[in-house]
């Protein structure tokens, strides 16, 4: 378990719902990954690199709603600037399973 945090610490994290609108192979990444463009409604479109190629095809990801942290400082990954962190959990095979809402929701809605 990680260190205990305060509610104020948690409130700094901005988790939003978005829809993947574009998926491309990311051949320059060290580990197999996709480059994603995600529509967060009023927040606009953000890019992310995601190591999810083991469980998801590009076709399965297109138009899929996901959750992501949108207020991380952008991070350079090879020749790509990742602007948000798509959320998931590792399964028993150490592959990322994406987190999503149980029902369709408007893009950009904040997770609370």
Protein Blocks (a to p, Z undefined) as FASTA:
>chain_A
ZZdddfklmmmpccdddddfbdcddfkbmbdcddddddehjnopcdddddfklmpcfklm
gopacdddfkbccddehjaccfbdcdddddfkopacddddfbdcdehiacZZ
